[in-house]
């Protein structure tokens, strides 16, 4: 049966490492069991403290690790919150710009519609004025053409009348000469022919004057071409009479 001393020595060997020579020397130098037990209690207490310290260090390390993660999480959350605030601010600014743009666009559309209506009315008024000027111009041109035609016909009629009168005067002078230089028989024959010609010319002149009067009374219904054509016929008739007079002479 083991003694108390052997049990205490076995316990000491179990809790003390082989490298701890200082503690072993203290144990071997002790002479009483109480002193040896005190050394063992001290070793156990140190071991517990050491173990507790190591556990504390491990726990502290874990806490530092978690603290770093928590700090990173807090920083990320702060950055996310800041980005969220920036986005909300940007969205609010975009919303204000959108509303402002919508309002400006609406006002611009209203303004453009009003300007478009004003331009339409101006174009309508200008179109009406252009049409009036066009009608007035056409009337003025028509009136001018009629005046030119009247001037032409008046000039042509005056020229024809002068030609007729000149022809009659010349023919009268020839008759006077014939009366002076021809025989009675020849004079009678030629005088009869001349009188017939003069009568025909006078009749034509009267007819021309009546036509001219009818023209000025009905000038709205006779075209310029018809006037010129009639004047040409009159000139042709006068030429025929002149040819006849020349042949009879």
Secondary structure, 3 states (H helix, E strand, C coil): CCCHHHHHHHHHHHHCCCCCHHHHHHHHHCCCHHHHHHHHHHHHHHHHHHHHHHHHHHHHHHHHHHHHHHHHHHHHHHHHHHHHHHHHHHHHHHHHHHHHHHHHHHHHHHHHHHHHHHHHHHHHHHHHHHHHHHHHHHHHHHHHHHHHHHHHHHHHHHHHHHHHHHHHHHHHHHHHHHHHHCCHHHHHHHHHHHHHHHHHHHHHHHHHHHHHHHHHHCHHHCCHHHHHHHHHHHHHHHHHHHHHHHHHC
